[in-house]
Amino acid sequence: MSVLNKILGTKRDEITVLRSPKTRDLLRKSALDAEPPRDFLGALSASDSHLRVISEFKRKSPSKGELALNLDPRTMAVSYAQGGAAAMSVLTDRQYFGGSVADLQSARAAMSIPVLRKDFVIDEVQVYESRAIGADAILLILAAIAEDSLLMDLHSLAQSLGMGVLVEAHSADEVERAIGLGVEILGVNARNLADFAEDRDGVAALARRIPSGVIAVAESAIRSVEDATRMAEAGFNAVLVGEALVRHPDPSSLVSDMAGVLVSQR
């Protein structure tokens, strides 16, 4: 069984609990009553030509094991914002990534940039939950959602709640699928979710397939300013950086250096 399929099995068990009528209704009401979300799309669409940095908070991963179990999400959020991050990504999966809803809420309360909920969203009840807990954007992974109709239903629901949506691809076929669906923000992940192997060269090559009107985000395996520069030169508008930041002694300075990189036109 692939790592992704194992994770999705766990998610389906979690969704069963969330789908109980009382819980679902409560999440929907909380989502509709929540304060307006911060503008994730706008944060990545600023008019200047510098690289946008989505700074991630994660405690562990299936591929790297423990990264930073004792880090304070509030401290990291402030550091990221001070460094000039356009947005923050917070892992909320507990079993495989050591994250939590509390991590997202603590991070968001500490600063004013938009927060992406990084999890494996495959059901509408998770979209309501995301808005209810304060997320400004969600991640939709193409490899986890086989049906285009379901993907677009989740995408539309998130947008109707005011959230941004980062759609994630891992291959040329998935990039073409996302473009055909008309997504606004498209991430290309260097890590294959089947076995968590990395392919940075493949990510750089896929940038040119993405139309200029779509915000292109390079994800994973970005560990230095040099890596970020390579992605910017390939034409990516933004990078999502996690491991390098949670391991760095001065994450604010690394964010600042990456945010100073100029993006090449696609």
C-alpha positions in Angstrom: 0.0 0.0 0.0 1.3 3.5 -0.9 1.9 6.1 1.8 -0.9 8.2 0.3 -3.4 5.3 0.3 -2.5 4.6 3.9 -3.1 8.3 4.9 -6.4 8.4 3.0 -7.6 5.3 4.8 -7.1 7.1 8.1 -8.8 10.2 6.7 -11.9 8.2 5.8 -12.1 7.0 9.4 -11.9 10.6 10.6 -14.5 11.7 8.1 -17.0 9.1 9.4 -17.0 10.9 12.7 -17.3 14.3 11.2 -20.2 13.2 9.0 -22.5 12.5 11.9 -25.5 14.8 11.4 -25.0 16.8 14.6 -21.3 17.3 14.0 -21.7 18.2 10.3 -24.4 20.7 11.1 -22.3 22.3 13.8 -19.3 22.6 11.5 -21.4 24.1 8.7 -22.9 26.7 11.0 -19.5 27.5 12.5 -18.1 27.9 9.0 -20.9 30.2 7.9 -20.6 32.3 11.1 -16.8 32.6 11.1 -15.1 35.9 10.7 -14.1 36.7 7.0 -11.0 34.8 5.9 -7.8 36.5 4.9 -7.1 36.8 1.2 -4.8 33.9 0.2 -5.2 34.4 -3.5 -4.4 38.1 -3.1 -1.4 37.4 -1.0 0.1 35.3 -3.8 -1.0 37.7 -6.6 0.8 40.9 -5.6 2.0 42.9 -8.6 5.8 43.0 -8.0 8.0 40.4 -9.4 9.4 38.9 -6.2 9.0 35.3 -5.1 6.1 34.7 -2.7 7.0 32.4 0.2 4.4 30.2 1.8 6.2 29.3 5.1 5.1 25.9 6.6 4.9 24.7 10.1 5.2 21.0 10.6 6.4 18.8 13.4 7.2 15.5 11.5 6.6 13.7 8.2 6.5 10.1 6.9 9.6 10.7 4.9 11.8 12.6 7.4 10.5 11.5 10.7 10.6 14.0 13.6 11.5 17.5 12.6 10.5 19.9 15.4 8.1 18.3 17.8 8.5 21.0 20.5 8.3 24.1 18.3 5.8 26.8 19.2 3.5 27.6 16.2 3.0 31.1 17.5 6.7 31.9 17.7 7.2 30.5 14.2 4.2 32.3 12.8 5.6 35.7 14.0 9.0 34.9 12.7 7.6 33.9 9.3 5.5 37.1 9.1 8.4 39.3 10.1 10.5 37.7 7.4 8.0 38.7 4.7 6.1 35.4 4.1 3.1 35.9 1.9 1.2 33.2 3.7 1.7 30.3 6.2 0.9 26.6 5.8 0.1 24.6 8.9 -0.1 20.8 9.0 -3.2 19.6 10.9 -2.9 15.9 10.3 -2.0 14.4 13.7 -1.1 10.7 13.0 1.4 11.2 10.1 2.6 14.7 10.5 2.2 15.4 14.2 -0.1 18.5 13.5 -3.3 19.7 15.0 -6.1 22.1 14.7 -4.7 23.9 17.7 -1.4 24.5 15.8 -3.3 26.3 13.0 -5.4 28.3 15.4 -2.4 29.4 17.5 -0.4 30.3 14.4 -3.2 32.3 12.9 -3.9 34.3 16.1 -0.2 35.4 16.3 0.0 37.3 13.1 -2.1 38.7 10.1 -1.0 36.7 7.0 -3.4 34.1 5.5 -3.1 30.5 6.7 -3.4 27.4 4.5 -4.7 24.3 6.2 -2.3 21.5 5.0 -4.2 18.3 5.2 -5.8 15.6 3.0 -9.2 17.1 2.2 -11.5 14.7 0.3 -14.9 15.4 1.6 -17.1 18.5 1.9 -17.4 18.2 5.7 -13.6 18.8 5.9 -14.1 22.0 3.9 -16.6 23.3 6.5 -14.3 22.2 9.3 -11.4 24.1 7.7 -13.3 27.3 7.7 -14.8 26.7 11.1 -11.3 26.3 12.7 -10.1 29.5 11.0 -8.3 28.4 7.8 -8.1 30.9 5.1 -7.2 28.4 2.4 -7.2 24.6 1.9 -5.1 22.1 -0.1 -6.7 19.8 -2.6 -4.4 17.0 -3.8 -5.2 15.7 -7.3 -3.7 12.3 -6.5 -6.2 12.0 -3.6 -9.3 13.0 -5.6 -9.8 10.9 -8.7 -13.1 12.4 -9.8 -13.0 15.9 -11.4 -16.6 16.5 -10.3 -15.7 16.0 -6.6 -12.6 18.1 -6.9 -14.5 21.0 -8.4 -17.4 20.6 -5.8 -14.8 20.9 -3.0 -13.1 23.8 -4.8 -16.4 25.6 -5.3 -17.5 25.1 -1.7 -14.2 26.4 -0.4 -14.5 29.5 -2.6 -18.1 30.1 -1.5 -16.9 30.2 2.1 -14.3 32.8 1.0 -11.3 30.5 1.2 -8.5 30.2 -1.3 -7.6 26.8 -2.8 -4.2 25.4 -3.6 -4.5 22.5 -6.0 -1.5 20.2 -5.9 -0.1 18.2 -8.8 2.8 15.7 -8.9 3.1 14.9 -12.6 2.7 16.4 -16.1 -0.7 14.6 -16.5 -1.9 16.1 -13.2 -0.8 19.6 -14.2 -2.7 19.3 -17.5 -5.8 18.0 -15.5 -5.6 21.0 -13.2 -5.2 23.5 -16.0 -8.2 21.9 -17.8 -10.3 22.5 -14.7 -9.4 26.1 -14.6 -7.8 26.3 -11.2 -6.3 29.7 -10.1 -3.4 28.4 -7.9 -1.5 25.3 -8.9 1.2 23.7 -6.8 3.7 21.2 -8.2 5.1 18.9 -5.5 8.5 17.5 -5.9 7.6 14.6 -3.5 5.7 11.7 -5.0 3.1 10.8 -2.5 3.2 7.1 -3.4 6.6 6.6 -2.0 7.7 10.1 -0.9 10.7 10.1 -3.4 11.8 13.6 -4.6 12.2 14.9 -8.1 13.2 18.6 -8.2 14.3 18.5 -11.8 10.8 17.3 -12.8 9.2 20.2 -10.9 11.3 22.8 -12.6 10.5 21.4 -16.0 6.7 21.5 -15.3 6.6 25.2 -14.6 6.5 26.1 -18.3 3.4 24.0 -18.8 1.4 26.3 -16.5 -0.3 29.3 -18.1 0.9 32.8 -17.0 -2.6 33.6 -15.6 -2.3 30.7 -13.1 -0.3 31.2 -9.9 2.4 28.5 -9.9 3.7 27.2 -6.6 6.8 24.9 -6.2 6.4 22.6 -3.2 8.9 20.4 -1.3 12.6 19.9 -1.6 13.3 23.6 -1.3 16.0 23.8 1.4 18.0 26.9 0.4 17.9 30.3 -1.3 19.6 28.6 -4.2 16.8 26.1 -4.5 14.2 28.9 -4.3 16.1 30.8 -7.0 16.1 27.8 -9.3 12.3 27.6 -9.0 11.8 31.3 -9.5 14.0 31.1 -12.6 11.9 28.3 -13.9 8.9 30.6 -13.6 7.2 29.7 -10.3 5.5 32.6 -8.6 5.8 31.1 -5.1 7.5 28.4 -3.1 6.1 26.4 -0.2 8.9 25.7 2.3 8.7 23.7 5.5 11.5 21.4 6.6 14.2 24.0 5.9 12.5 26.6 8.0 11.6 24.5 11.0 15.2 23.3 11.2 16.8 26.8 10.6 18.2 28.7 13.5 16.9 32.0 12.1 13.8 31.2 10.0 12.9 34.8 9.6 16.1 35.6 7.7 15.7 32.6 5.4 12.2 33.7 4.5 13.5 37.2 3.9 16.2 36.0 1.6 13.9 33.8 -0.4 11.3 36.6 -0.7 14.0 38.8 -2.2 14.4 36.5 -5.2 13.1 37.7 -8.5 10.7 35.6 -10.6 11.3 34.9 -14.3 8.4 35.2 -16.7 6.8 32.0 -17.9 
